[in-house]
Amino acid sequence: MRRILDALYALGAGLAALSLLAIFVVMMLQVAMREMQMQLPAADDISAYLCVATTFFALAATFKRGELIRVGMAIERLGPGPRRIAEAAVLALAACIMAYVTRWTFEDMLFSWEIEEVAQGTVAIPLWIPKLAMPLGAGLLLVAILDELVAVLRGLKPSYVAAAEERAAAGDFSAEV
């Protein structure tokens, strides 16, 4: 199960990387076409959709690596028992919030598909396609949060805490700034 979940998080990170690469390709095409007095239709819209996809697809992997912004000033001062309880409570709350976000973004994407909503820009892109990245990415983050919640309830150290401790031990405080 661990390998499947880690592969899922890696897939999300890979999709985020591909989305970021696609933004680069669109921008470079736009620059090259401008030099030829041409225009790439909907380049700004496509870049914006890819930016959202990059963000949502990267959420789970970023969370698991402990690279999302996390305020630990209070929780880090707790002893092991109270800290585990607080960590579990915060993860349960985060899971509830992400379940809501996943459901809401899925319903929004589904509504766009049902009414055949298209972009108002120069190219009529069906909006359910770029909106699909939001429930997929949010759902993947929900799975990652539940994964961590199960680990905490089993008495294990969350992977985001372990990753932050490894960075600190190596003298890398870049994520803490």
Backbone as CSV, one residue per row, in Angstrom:
resi,resn,N_x,N_y,N_z,CA_x,CA_y,CA_z,C_x,C_y,C_z
1,MET,0.822,-1.191,0.000,0.000,0.000,0.000,0.871,1.262,0.000
2,ARG,1.973,1.200,0.763,2.870,2.359,0.854,3.421,2.711,-0.522
3,ARG,3.821,1.704,-1.290,4.373,1.970,-2.624,3.323,2.577,-3.550
4,ILE,2.091,2.131,-3.427,1.014,2.676,-4.267,0.774,4.144,-3.932
5,LEU,0.699,4.452,-2.631,0.478,5.842,-2.223,1.645,6.738,-2.642
6,ASP,2.862,6.278,-2.415,4.024,7.075,-2.808,4.060,7.278,-4.321
7,ALA,3.665,6.257,-5.073,3.598,6.390,-6.533,2.525,7.400,-6.932
8,LEU,1.430,7.420,-6.212,0.363,8.383,-6.477,0.838,9.810,-6.227
9,TYR,1.562,10.019,-5.116,2.099,11.348,-4.820,3.131,11.755,-5.863
10,ALA,3.955,10.795,-6.287,4.954,11.071,-7.323,4.277,11.392,-8.651
11,LEU,3.173,10.710,-8.956,2.413,11.004,-10.172,1.891,12.436,-10.140
12,GLY,1.349,12.851,-8.996,0.883,14.231,-8.857,2.010,15.224,-9.071
13,ALA,3.178,14.951,-8.479,4.338,15.825,-8.659,4.784,15.832,-10.120
14,GLY,4.728,14.669,-10.763,5.091,14.584,-12.170,4.140,15.379,-13.057
15,LEU,2.850,15.309,-12.754,1.868,16.096,-13.513,2.084,17.593,-13.294
16,ALA,2.450,17.960,-12.066,2.755,19.365,-11.781,3.968,19.817,-12.592
17,ALA,4.988,18.958,-12.657,6.183,19.289,-13.426,5.857,19.416,-14.918
18,LEU,5.023,18.513,-15.420,4.628,18.594,-16.833,3.816,19.858,-17.107
19,SER,2.964,20.235,-16.165,2.186,21.470,-16.323,3.112,22.683,-16.349
20,LEU,4.112,22.669,-15.487,5.074,23.770,-15.453,5.875,23.821,-16.755
21,LEU,6.269,22.659,-17.251,6.971,22.602,-18.533,6.072,23.113,-19.660
22,ALA,4.806,22.761,-19.606,3.865,23.220,-20.634,3.714,24.746,-20.596
23,ILE,3.741,25.338,-19.398,3.695,26.810,-19.302,4.903,27.395,-20.023
24,PHE,6.075,26.819,-19.767,7.298,27.281,-20.427,7.167,27.179,-21.945
25,VAL,6.674,26.045,-22.434,6.535,25.836,-23.875,5.559,26.854,-24.474
26,VAL,4.442,27.075,-23.815,3.461,28.050,-24.315,4.074,29.446,-24.369
27,MET,4.798,29.821,-23.321,5.399,31.159,-23.292,6.482,31.312,-24.373
28,MET,7.284,30.272,-24.568,8.329,30.342,-25.594,7.718,30.384,-26.996
29,LEU,6.648,29.618,-27.205,5.946,29.690,-28.490,5.374,31.080,-28.715
30,GLN,4.834,31.643,-27.664,4.266,32.987,-27.769,5.353,34.000,-28.135
31,VAL,6.519,33.901,-27.516,7.631,34.810,-27.828,8.086,34.613,-29.269
32,ALA,8.272,33.359,-29.667,8.737,33.076,-31.033,7.725,33.556,-32.072
33,MET,6.456,33.342,-31.803,5.431,33.752,-32.773,5.314,35.270,-32.864
34,ARG,5.563,35.960,-31.742,5.541,37.427,-31.783,6.619,37.962,-32.709
35,GLU,7.778,37.301,-32.698,8.877,37.721,-33.571,8.506,37.554,-35.040
36,MET,7.586,36.649,-35.311,7.136,36.423,-36.690,5.833,37.172,-36.971
37,GLN,5.501,38.122,-36.081,4.291,38.936,-36.232,3.030,38.088,-36.211
38,MET,3.067,36.997,-35.419,1.913,36.114,-35.273,1.539,36.076,-33.795
39,GLN,0.395,35.473,-33.543,-0.072,35.386,-32.169,-0.520,33.960,-31.868
40,LEU,-0.187,33.495,-30.663,-0.651,32.182,-30.220,-1.995,32.386,-29.528
41,PRO,-3.077,31.895,-30.135,-4.403,32.117,-29.558,-4.535,31.484,-28.170
42,ALA,-5.112,32.217,-27.251,-5.434,31.757,-25.899,-4.207,31.397,-25.060
43,ALA,-3.047,31.931,-25.410,-1.829,31.608,-24.661,-1.958,32.007,-23.193
44,ASP,-2.520,33.162,-22.932,-2.679,33.608,-21.538,-3.653,32.720,-20.777
45,ASP,-4.753,32.345,-21.424,-5.725,31.463,-20.776,-5.110,30.094,-20.478
46,ILE,-4.423,29.543,-21.453,-3.812,28.228,-21.279,-2.761,28.270,-20.173
47,SER,-1.959,29.330,-20.147,-0.951,29.465,-19.087,-1.600,29.558,-17.717
48,ALA,-2.698,30.269,-17.629,-3.405,30.384,-16.345,-3.961,29.032,-15.906
49,TYR,-4.552,28.286,-16.827,-5.075,26.958,-16.487,-3.945,26.030,-16.041
50,LEU,-2.823,26.096,-16.739,-1.680,25.257,-16.379,-1.082,25.659,-15.036
51,CYS,-1.150,26.933,-14.719,-0.660,27.408,-13.421,-1.495,26.802,-12.288
52,VAL,-2.793,26.766,-12.473,-3.684,26.150,-11.482,-3.389,24.655,-11.379
53,ALA,-3.213,23.998,-12.523,-2.910,22.565,-12.523,-1.589,22.295,-11.806
54,THR,-0.580,23.119,-12.063,0.715,22.967,-11.401,0.549,23.036,-9.892
55,THR,-0.200,24.018,-9.443,-0.404,24.210,-8.002,-1.131,23.026,-7.381
56,PHE,-2.250,22.632,-7.952,-3.056,21.571,-7.344,-2.375,20.211,-7.414
57,PHE,-1.726,19.896,-8.532,-1.076,18.588,-8.644,0.121,18.458,-7.695
58,ALA,0.749,19.571,-7.351,1.937,19.529,-6.482,1.594,19.485,-4.999
59,LEU,0.348,19.715,-4.630,-0.013,19.831,-3.213,0.354,18.615,-2.371
60,ALA,0.000,17.429,-2.807,0.221,16.230,-1.985,1.702,15.950,-1.782
61,ALA,2.481,15.994,-2.844,3.917,15.727,-2.716,4.587,16.785,-1.856
62,THR,4.170,18.022,-2.017,4.734,19.105,-1.213,4.383,18.913,0.260
63,PHE,3.164,18.519,0.533,2.729,18.259,1.909,3.535,17.120,2.522
64,LYS,3.676,16.021,1.796,4.393,14.863,2.319,5.865,15.173,2.598
65,ARG,6.447,16.083,1.822,7.853,16.446,2.020,8.032,17.534,3.082
66,GLY,6.932,17.994,3.664,7.025,19.023,4.689,7.395,20.384,4.143
67,GLU,7.019,20.654,2.902,7.396,21.906,2.272,6.236,22.894,2.151
68,LEU,5.059,22.510,2.633,3.966,23.474,2.707,4.175,24.340,3.948
69,ILE,3.654,25.531,3.922,3.779,26.414,5.082,3.024,25.802,6.247
70,ARG,3.702,25.709,7.365,3.116,25.090,8.552,3.555,25.892,9.756
71,VAL,2.628,26.287,10.566,2.943,27.035,11.785,3.006,26.038,12.927
72,GLY,4.205,25.804,13.426,4.390,24.801,14.457,4.846,25.368,15.793
73,MET,4.712,26.670,15.981,5.212,27.290,17.206,4.578,26.697,18.457
74,ALA,3.311,26.428,18.425,2.628,25.889,19.610,2.809,24.379,19.717
75,ILE,2.624,23.686,18.626,2.649,22.223,18.659,4.049,21.681,18.968
76,GLU,5.082,22.409,18.555,6.452,21.955,18.790,6.851,22.031,20.264
77,ARG,6.115,22.771,21.058,6.415,22.907,22.487,5.717,21.854,23.335
78,LEU,4.862,21.053,22.711,4.125,20.030,23.445,4.970,18.776,23.616
79,GLY,4.643,18.017,24.643,5.284,16.726,24.849,4.785,15.725,23.821
80,PRO,5.385,14.530,23.775,5.018,13.551,22.739,3.530,13.169,22.728
81,GLY,2.935,12.922,23.883,1.524,12.523,23.933,0.586,13.631,23.482
82,PRO,0.663,14.808,24.137,-0.195,15.913,23.699,0.071,16.353,22.254
83,ARG,1.328,16.248,21.829,1.646,16.630,20.452,0.966,15.690,19.469
84,ARG,0.965,14.393,19.773,0.311,13.431,18.887,-1.185,13.712,18.800
85,ILE,-1.802,14.044,19.937,-3.233,14.363,19.950,-3.501,15.621,19.125
86,ALA,-2.674,16.647,19.334,-2.846,17.895,18.585,-2.617,17.669,17.094
87,GLU,-1.588,16.902,16.775,-1.291,16.599,15.368,-2.469,15.870,14.724
88,ALA,-3.023,14.891,15.431,-4.172,14.136,14.907,-5.385,15.039,14.731
89,ALA,-5.617,15.929,15.683,-6.768,16.842,15.587,-6.618,17.779,14.402
90,VAL,-5.423,18.309,14.219,-5.189,19.229,13.103,-5.311,18.491,11.770
91,LEU,-4.778,17.279,11.705,-4.898,16.498,10.473,-6.356,16.134,10.182
92,ALA,-7.123,15.813,11.224,-8.550,15.506,11.029,-9.290,16.737,10.513
93,LEU,-8.980,17.906,11.068,-9.598,19.143,10.602,-9.190,19.429,9.152
94,ALA,-7.916,19.252,8.846,-7.440,19.465,7.470,-8.124,18.503,6.506
95,ALA,-8.335,17.258,6.943,-9.011,16.275,6.089,-10.456,16.708,5.813
96,CYS,-11.123,17.215,6.825,-12.509,17.692,6.630,-12.545,18.856,5.646
97,ILE,-11.622,19.777,5.803,-11.568,20.935,4.903,-11.266,20.493,3.478
98,MET,-10.298,19.595,3.316,-9.941,19.151,1.968,-11.034,18.284,1.354
99,ALA,-11.772,17.557,2.175,-12.910,16.795,1.650,-13.950,17.757,1.078
100,TYR,-14.181,18.855,1.790,-15.124,19.866,1.310,-14.613,20.503,0.011
101,VAL,-13.323,20.880,-0.013,-12.742,21.501,-1.207,-12.802,20.537,-2.398
102,THR,-12.480,19.273,-2.154,-12.517,18.269,-3.220,-13.933,18.128,-3.775
103,ARG,-14.890,18.028,-2.872,-16.280,17.876,-3.323,-16.747,19.106,-4.095
104,TRP,-16.449,20.296,-3.559,-16.901,21.528,-4.192,-16.266,21.697,-5.569
105,THR,-14.954,21.441,-5.687,-14.294,21.605,-6.983,-14.767,20.540,-7.975
106,PHE,-15.075,19.340,-7.469,-15.608,18.296,-8.352,-16.992,18.700,-8.867
107,GLU,-17.835,19.207,-7.984,-19.174,19.643,-8.407,-19.089,20.788,-9.399
108,ASP,-18.160,21.695,-9.194,-17.979,22.813,-10.121,-17.524,22.312,-11.492
109,MET,-16.578,21.376,-11.498,-16.105,20.798,-12.761,-17.238,20.046,-13.458
110,LEU,-17.989,19.263,-12.693,-19.094,18.504,-13.255,-20.170,19.424,-13.824
111,PHE,-20.463,20.524,-13.134,-21.442,21.494,-13.622,-20.982,22.103,-14.946
112,SER,-19.682,22.428,-15.030,-19.142,22.975,-16.284,-19.289,21.971,-17.421
113,TRP,-19.103,20.698,-17.111,-19.254,19.650,-18.126,-20.722,19.516,-18.543
114,GLU,-21.623,19.528,-17.561,-23.052,19.356,-17.850,-23.621,20.475,-18.700
115,ILE,-23.214,21.708,-18.429,-23.768,22.835,-19.196,-22.911,23.190,-20.406
116,GLU,-21.870,22.390,-20.634,-20.958,22.597,-21.761,-20.372,24.004,-21.760
117,GLU,-19.919,24.426,-20.586,-19.323,25.752,-20.418,-17.986,25.821,-21.150
118,VAL,-17.769,26.917,-21.871,-16.512,27.116,-22.587,-15.898,28.450,-22.181
119,ALA,-14.592,28.557,-22.370,-13.872,29.792,-22.055,-14.353,30.913,-22.966
120,GLN,-14.324,32.112,-22.444,-14.791,33.273,-23.209,-13.677,33.917,-24.024
121,GLY,-12.489,33.328,-24.012,-11.351,33.893,-24.734,-11.413,33.623,-26.221
122,THR,-10.268,33.727,-26.865,-10.197,33.566,-28.322,-10.405,32.121,-28.767
123,VAL,-10.138,31.176,-27.871,-10.366,29.762,-28.165,-11.399,29.239,-27.163
124,ALA,-12.434,28.611,-27.670,-13.527,28.111,-26.819,-13.120,26.776,-26.194
125,ILE,-12.330,26.846,-25.145,-11.864,25.645,-24.454,-12.963,25.188,-23.496
126,PRO,-13.381,23.917,-23.566,-14.357,23.429,-22.582,-13.751,23.539,-21.178
127,LEU,-14.388,24.275,-20.299,-13.796,24.597,-18.999,-13.709,23.415,-18.041
128,TRP,-14.440,22.357,-18.298,-14.332,21.213,-17.396,-12.942,20.587,-17.479
129,ILE,-12.265,20.759,-18.610,-10.936,20.157,-18.774,-9.917,20.811,-17.845
130,PRO,-9.747,22.141,-17.879,-8.789,22.716,-16.924,-9.271,22.629,-15.475
131,LYS,-10.586,22.621,-15.269,-11.105,22.518,-13.902,-10.888,21.138,-13.289
132,LEU,-10.650,20.136,-14.120,-10.436,18.780,-13.631,-9.213,18.674,-12.720
133,ALA,-8.219,19.525,-12.939,-7.004,19.490,-12.113,-7.303,19.817,-10.654
134,MET,-8.307,20.632,-10.406,-8.586,21.038,-9.024,-9.112,19.892,-8.157
135,PRO,-10.167,19.177,-8.545,-10.595,18.079,-7.681,-9.586,16.928,-7.634
136,LEU,-8.854,16.704,-8.723,-7.839,15.649,-8.705,-6.717,15.996,-7.725
137,GLY,-6.222,17.212,-7.810,-5.151,17.640,-6.907,-5.618,17.734,-5.467
138,ALA,-6.813,18.281,-5.253,-7.358,18.386,-3.896,-7.624,16.998,-3.324
139,GLY,-8.133,16.099,-4.147,-8.374,14.732,-3.693,-7.084,14.012,-3.341
140,LEU,-6.048,14.262,-4.105,-4.748,13.670,-3.811,-4.195,14.212,-2.498
141,LEU,-4.368,15.513,-2.251,-3.951,16.080,-0.968,-4.775,15.484,0.169
142,LEU,-6.054,15.269,-0.047,-6.896,14.630,0.964,-6.365,13.241,1.303
143,VAL,-5.995,12.473,0.297,-5.427,11.139,0.533,-4.134,11.253,1.342
144,ALA,-3.286,12.222,1.002,-2.022,12.408,1.721,-2.270,12.792,3.182
145,ILE,-3.262,13.636,3.420,-3.590,14.033,4.794,-4.107,12.835,5.577
146,LEU,-4.989,12.052,4.960,-5.499,10.853,5.634,-4.378,9.844,5.880
147,ASP,-3.455,9.747,4.952,-2.282,8.887,5.109,-1.492,9.298,6.354
148,GLU,-1.270,10.584,6.513,-0.541,11.088,7.681,-1.354,10.911,8.967
149,LEU,-2.659,11.103,8.879,-3.515,10.923,10.051,-3.436,9.484,10.554
150,VAL,-3.489,8.540,9.657,-3.373,7.126,10.037,-2.014,6.869,10.691
151,ALA,-0.963,7.440,10.121,0.373,7.261,10.694,0.445,7.829,12.105
152,VAL,-0.106,9.006,12.312,-0.088,9.637,13.639,-0.907,8.814,14.622
153,LEU,-2.063,8.333,14.203,-2.896,7.514,15.088,-2.217,6.189,15.439
154,ARG,-1.345,5.717,14.568,-0.575,4.494,14.846,0.660,4.775,15.698
155,GLY,0.870,6.049,16.035,2.009,6.410,16.884,3.279,6.725,16.128
156,LEU,3.190,6.839,14.815,4.364,7.138,14.004,4.548,8.644,13.849
157,LYS,5.756,9.037,13.508,6.056,10.444,13.260,5.569,10.800,11.854
158,PRO,4.858,11.911,11.705,4.410,12.306,10.362,5.602,12.505,9.432
159,SER,5.428,12.155,8.166,6.535,12.263,7.217,6.965,13.705,7.009
160,TYR,6.034,14.662,7.108,6.415,16.057,6.939,7.288,16.540,8.092
161,VAL,7.087,16.004,9.292,7.938,16.345,10.435,9.314,15.702,10.251
162,ALA,9.327,14.429,9.844,10.596,13.730,9.619,11.409,14.419,8.527
163,ALA,10.743,14.852,7.462,11.444,15.529,6.364,12.034,16.855,6.834
164,ALA,11.281,17.601,7.635,11.787,18.880,8.159,12.973,18.649,9.092
165,GLU,12.897,17.603,9.909,14.006,17.283,10.813,15.245,16.863,10.031
166,GLU,15.070,16.108,8.950,16.207,15.705,8.112,16.869,16.915,7.470
167,ARG,16.059,17.853,6.983,16.622,19.072,6.385,17.399,19.867,7.437
168,ALA,16.815,19.996,8.635,17.479,20.747,9.705,18.787,20.074,10.110
169,ALA,18.786,18.747,10.184,20.003,18.014,10.551,21.094,18.190,9.499
170,ALA,20.693,18.371,8.250,21.658,18.575,7.164,22.074,20.041,7.035
171,GLY,21.515,20.909,7.899,21.851,22.322,7.860,21.084,23.120,6.841
172,ASP,19.999,22.533,6.316,19.169,23.223,5.325,17.959,23.809,6.042
173,PHE,17.973,25.123,6.198,16.869,25.804,6.852,16.062,26.635,5.867
174,SER,16.205,26.352,4.580,15.549,27.142,3.540,14.031,27.053,3.614
175,ALA,13.497,25.933,4.008,12.043,25.779,4.083,11.480,26.449,5.331
176,GLU,12.332,26.752,6.286,11.878,27.355,7.539,11.830,28.868,7.468
177,VAL,12.375,29.451,6.400,12.438,30.907,6.287,11.171,31.445,5.695
